[in-house]
């Protein structure tokens, strides 16, 4: 899997709110300065100036830029050339060719959030320029002419679940990290916890969020419980004296189970 090891909780912060930058960086594992949808068109210029002046650790900062092929993208990239930030999240990524044309100084997080982007996820994940993939629900449904990514009970509609799985599979097939989408209902901590728990169990490397209060919920979900840790340590210790498949605590253990155990300890 990719070495995209920033930690599980990635917090979006509007790039036109520089007074929030330091707090966001302090609370989360990494901060995503958003030059795209979080900033109104009239405030884009001020937001770009704030990014230039931002005093944040480049190793723990991602900047979301506008979609390739737009004037806003050109302006965003010109802004980043004046900074030390070198990891960018490319909004509405839809082709490996467009991503490959981006300045080679930048590592790319491809945000597959349209029908075209999700359909091209495997091609995008194969690009050497891409270090991680993320999916987005609301832009995806909008690109299809729909109105909502979730049903009345809060669960994702089938098309959103398909996109989530597709982006995760594409990332995993090419050894890249996958980032799960944001949970827009800030007050729904139970729903966020359930989705984050499913994300880590499924193989996502991180979950993005939009409010500082969501950070610890995500971290708790990704952090293995004491029982999980004890099981992982025990089964790996037992494997040292075994050859091939063996029985442990009433369960057959083979290499995939040991891989699960190593993954648990990597999150500890």
URZIBEL-V677260 format. One record per backbone hydrogen bond with DSSP energy under -1.0 kcal/mol. NH is the residue of the N-H (numbers start at 1). CO is the residue of the C=O. If there is no record, write none. Layout:
# URZIBEL-V677260
NH_CO + NH_CO
This chain:
# URZIBEL-V677260
5_3 + 10_207 + 11_30 + 12_209 + 13_32 + 15_34 + 17_14 + 20_17 + 24_20 + 25_21 + 26_22 + 27_23 + 28_24 + 29_9 + 30_9 + 31_60 + 32_11 + 33_62 + 34_13 + 35_64 + 39_36 + 43_40 + 44_41 + 47_43 + 48_44 + 49_45 + 50_46 + 51_47 + 52_48 + 53_49 + 60_57 + 61_58 + 62_31 + 63_87 + 64_33 + 65_89 + 70_67 + 74_70 + 75_71 + 76_72 + 77_73 + 78_74 + 79_75 + 80_76 + 81_77 + 82_79 + 83_80 + 88_107 + 89_63 + 90_109 + 91_65 + 93_111 + 99_95 + 100_96 + 102_99 + 106_103 + 107_86 + 108_129 + 109_88 + 110_132 + 111_90 + 112_134 + 113_111 + 118_114 + 119_115 + 120_116 + 121_118 + 124_120 + 125_121 + 126_122 + 127_124 + 130_127 + 131_108 + 132_108 + 133_177 + 134_110 + 135_179 + 136_112 + 141_137 + 142_138 + 143_139 + 145_142 + 146_141 + 151_155 + 154_151 + 157_149 + 161_157 + 162_158 + 163_159 + 164_160 + 165_161 + 166_162 + 167_163 + 168_164 + 169_165 + 170_166 + 171_167 + 172_168 + 173_169 + 175_172 + 176_171 + 177_131 + 179_133 + 180_206 + 186_184 + 188_185 + 189_187 + 192_188 + 193_189 + 194_190 + 195_191 + 196_192 + 197_193 + 198_194 + 199_195 + 200_196 + 201_197 + 202_198 + 203_199 + 204_199 + 205_178 + 206_178 + 207_8 + 208_180 + 209_10 + 214_211 + 215_212 + 218_214 + 219_215 + 220_216 + 221_217 + 222_218 + 223_219 + 229_225 + 230_226 + 231_227 + 232_228 + 233_229 + 234_230 + 235_231 + 236_232 + 237_233 + 238_234 + 239_235 + 241_238 + 242_239 + 246_253 + 248_251 + 251_248 + 253_246 + 258_254 + 259_255 + 260_256 + 261_257 + 262_258 + 263_259 + 264_260 + 265_261 + 266_262 + 267_263
